[in-house]
């Protein structure tokens, strides 16, 4: 799908979910041909002409100012992730109209030696991933936590989305599979807005769309999210159920990479299970560097 088409679909799905009452508009009754807000109502709320909004929703982002985008974001009640996604889509569309697209630099596949040292020194499961959800590096306990994901990679990068949607074991490994599926698709959708010319990302999305009807349906929803902290409920084949808190942060010295660490409540059953998992991993060390 082109950037212009993504702008169109994103704006249409955002206004279709918002009722006039939710937007603070009077409802004069009568049958509405479309669910949610009409284009005219979005333009009114954003303080712009209907023609200008219609042009943007058709994918023509030329000349769209930040002020206009802010007005549309307010009108559609976009959250921070959606606001950033709209900006990214418009920037990408304008880059495409001004200059020929250059082949993008590859999204980072390696971590710096200093980052590697810090990762190995951590006593909790930790991974580094890129925007496509490829696992770029882990420490030993991180690899042990996600051991099921490393079993059948067929020479491809270890990837959370591919495992979640195309490997039946993920339905057991993720105790809240539906929630994890929505999160991962939303993260990939946001990444596609930031780097629409990433060929490897497009290939991944194509493969997931063809291989999983659930992925395809979630992808068409055009939802985006920011996930920097929360809880994940896993089931590990060796140590059972794990209730883990996670914290994610961008690596400023490794552009395009994100660090994610997983911890348990001290003294909890999960804490004891992680200690057992660490002991098992120490007896059978594996190469957890994963740099490609």
DANORPE-V554183 format. One record per residue. N is the residue number from 1. RES is the residue in one small letter. PSI is psi in degrees with one decimal (999 if undefined). Layout:
n: <N | N>
res: <RES | RES>
psi: <PSI | PSI>
//
This chain:
n: <1 | 2 | 3 | 4 | 5 | 6 | 7 | 8 | 9 | 10 | 11 | 12 | 13 | 14 | 15 | 16 | 17 | 18 | 19 | 20 | 21 | 22 | 23 | 24 | 25 | 26 | 27 | 28 | 29 | 30 | 31 | 32 | 33 | 34 | 35 | 36 | 37 | 38 | 39 | 40 | 41 | 42 | 43 | 44 | 45 | 46 | 47 | 48 | 49 | 50 | 51 | 52 | 53 | 54 | 55 | 56 | 57 | 58 | 59 | 60 | 61 | 62 | 63 | 64 | 65 | 66 | 67 | 68 | 69 | 70 | 71 | 72 | 73 | 74 | 75 | 76 | 77 | 78 | 79 | 80 | 81 | 82 | 83 | 84 | 85 | 86 | 87 | 88 | 89 | 90 | 91 | 92 | 93 | 94 | 95 | 96 | 97 | 98 | 99 | 100 | 101 | 102 | 103 | 104 | 105 | 106 | 107 | 108 | 109 | 110 | 111 | 112 | 113 | 114 | 115 | 116 | 117 | 118 | 119 | 120 | 121 | 122 | 123 | 124 | 125 | 126 | 127 | 128 | 129 | 130 | 131 | 132 | 133 | 134 | 135 | 136 | 137 | 138 | 139 | 140 | 141 | 142 | 143 | 144 | 145 | 146 | 147 | 148 | 149 | 150 | 151 | 152 | 153 | 154 | 155 | 156 | 157 | 158 | 159 | 160 | 161 | 162 | 163 | 164 | 165 | 166 | 167 | 168 | 169 | 170 | 171 | 172 | 173 | 174 | 175 | 176 | 177 | 178 | 179 | 180 | 181 | 182 | 183 | 184 | 185 | 186 | 187 | 188 | 189 | 190 | 191 | 192 | 193 | 194 | 195 | 196 | 197 | 198 | 199 | 200 | 201 | 202 | 203 | 204 | 205 | 206 | 207 | 208 | 209 | 210 | 211 | 212 | 213 | 214 | 215 | 216 | 217 | 218 | 219 | 220 | 221 | 222 | 223 | 224 | 225 | 226 | 227 | 228 | 229 | 230 | 231 | 232 | 233 | 234 | 235 | 236 | 237 | 238 | 239 | 240 | 241 | 242 | 243 | 244 | 245 | 246 | 247 | 248 | 249 | 250 | 251 | 252 | 253 | 254 | 255 | 256 | 257 | 258 | 259 | 260 | 261 | 262 | 263 | 264 | 265 | 266 | 267 | 268 | 269 | 270 | 271 | 272 | 273 | 274 | 275 | 276 | 277 | 278 | 279 | 280 | 281 | 282 | 283 | 284 | 285 | 286 | 287 | 288 | 289 | 290 | 291 | 292>
res: <x | x | x | x | x | x | x | x | x | x | x | x | x | x | x | x | x | x | x | x | x | x | x | x | x | x | x | x | x | x | x | x | x | x | x | x | x | x | x | x | x | x | x | x | x | x | x | x | x | x | x | x | x | x | x | x | x | x | x | x | x | x | x | x | x | x | x | x | x | x | x | x | x | x | x | x | x | x | x | x | x | x | x | x | x | x | x | x | x | x | x | x | x | x | x | x | x | x | x | x | x | x | x | x | x | x | x | x | x | x | x | x | x | x | x | x | x | x | x | x | x | x | x | x | x | x | x | x | x | x | x | x | x | x | x | x | x | x | x | x | x | x | x | x | x | x | x | x | x | x | x | x | x | x | x | x | x | x | x | x | x | x | x | x | x | x | x | x | x | x | x | x | x | x | x | x | x | x | x | x | x | x | x | x | x | x | x | x | x | x | x | x | x | x | x | x | x | x | x | x | x | x | x | x | x | x | x | x | x | x | x | x | x | x | x | x | x | x | x | x | x | x | x | x | x | x | x | x | x | x | x | x | x | x | x | x | x | x | x | x | x | x | x | x | x | x | x | x | x | x | x | x | x | x | x | x | x | x | x | x | x | x | x | x | x | x | x | x | x | x | x | x | x | x | x | x | x | x | x | x | x | x | x | x | x | x | x | x | x | x | x | x>
psi: <134.2 | 164.7 | -39.9 | -42.2 | -36.2 | -39.6 | -47.3 | -50.3 | -37.6 | -48.3 | -39.1 | -42.0 | -32.8 | -42.4 | -23.9 | -20.2 | -5.7 | 123.0 | 158.9 | -40.7 | -42.1 | -29.3 | -3.3 | 20.5 | 148.7 | 144.3 | 111.0 | 11.4 | -166.2 | 165.0 | 130.4 | 131.2 | -25.5 | 148.3 | 151.3 | -156.2 | 148.6 | 161.3 | -40.4 | -36.8 | -38.6 | -45.1 | -42.8 | -48.2 | -31.2 | -10.2 | 41.6 | 167.2 | 152.1 | -41.1 | -38.6 | -42.2 | -43.1 | -39.8 | -42.4 | -43.7 | -22.2 | -0.1 | 2.2 | 100.4 | 7.3 | 128.9 | 6.0 | 121.1 | 165.5 | -35.4 | -42.5 | -43.9 | -39.0 | -40.7 | -41.4 | -40.7 | -42.2 | -43.1 | -39.2 | 2.4 | 46.8 | 140.8 | -178.5 | -41.9 | -42.0 | -39.9 | -48.2 | -37.4 | -42.7 | -44.7 | -44.2 | -41.7 | -44.0 | -42.1 | -43.8 | -40.1 | -40.7 | -33.7 | -40.9 | -29.2 | -22.1 | -43.7 | 153.6 | 144.2 | 126.3 | 153.6 | 125.2 | 149.0 | 144.2 | 134.6 | 134.2 | 134.2 | 2.3 | 156.5 | 157.1 | 153.5 | -36.6 | -38.7 | -37.1 | -42.4 | -45.4 | -42.5 | -44.7 | -26.5 | -12.9 | 141.8 | 4.1 | 161.7 | 132.7 | 142.9 | 160.7 | 130.4 | 159.2 | -176.8 | -20.9 | -0.7 | 19.8 | 139.2 | 114.5 | -35.5 | 155.0 | 162.4 | 177.1 | -42.6 | -31.0 | -41.2 | -37.3 | -39.8 | -42.0 | 33.4 | -35.6 | -29.6 | -18.6 | -0.8 | -49.9 | 90.3 | -16.7 | 37.1 | 0.7 | 161.6 | 141.1 | 125.3 | 128.2 | -43.4 | -42.3 | -41.8 | -45.6 | -42.5 | -23.6 | -5.3 | 118.0 | -25.7 | -20.9 | -27.4 | -24.6 | -40.6 | -36.7 | 108.0 | -22.4 | 67.6 | -44.4 | -43.5 | -43.0 | -38.1 | -45.3 | -41.0 | -46.3 | -40.7 | -40.6 | -37.5 | -41.3 | -37.3 | -43.0 | -41.8 | -37.7 | -29.2 | -35.8 | -39.9 | 69.9 | -17.7 | 10.2 | 105.3 | -37.9 | -36.0 | -42.8 | -41.1 | -40.6 | -46.0 | -40.1 | -45.1 | -41.3 | -39.0 | -38.7 | -32.5 | -13.5 | 114.7 | -28.8 | -41.9 | -46.0 | -41.8 | -42.9 | -37.1 | -39.6 | -15.0 | -17.7 | 30.4 | 142.2 | 150.2 | 163.5 | 125.5 | 99.6 | -12.8 | 154.3 | -159.4 | 140.5 | 135.2 | 112.4 | 163.7 | 120.8 | 136.4 | -22.1 | -31.4 | 3.1 | -151.1 | 140.6 | 124.6 | 103.5 | 139.6 | 144.8 | 149.7 | 133.0 | 145.5 | 147.2 | 142.1 | 108.1 | -29.5 | -7.6 | 79.3 | 137.0 | -4.9 | 150.2 | 132.3 | 136.3 | 124.0 | 145.0 | 127.8 | 160.5 | 156.9 | 128.6 | 133.8 | -3.0 | 168.9 | -33.9 | -38.1 | -45.3 | -38.5 | -37.8 | -37.8 | -40.8 | -42.4 | -38.9 | -39.3 | -42.6 | -41.2 | -35.1 | -31.6 | -27.5 | 68.6 | 142.9 | 158.2 | 110.8 | 14.5 | -46.0 | 2.8 | 136.1 | 999>
//
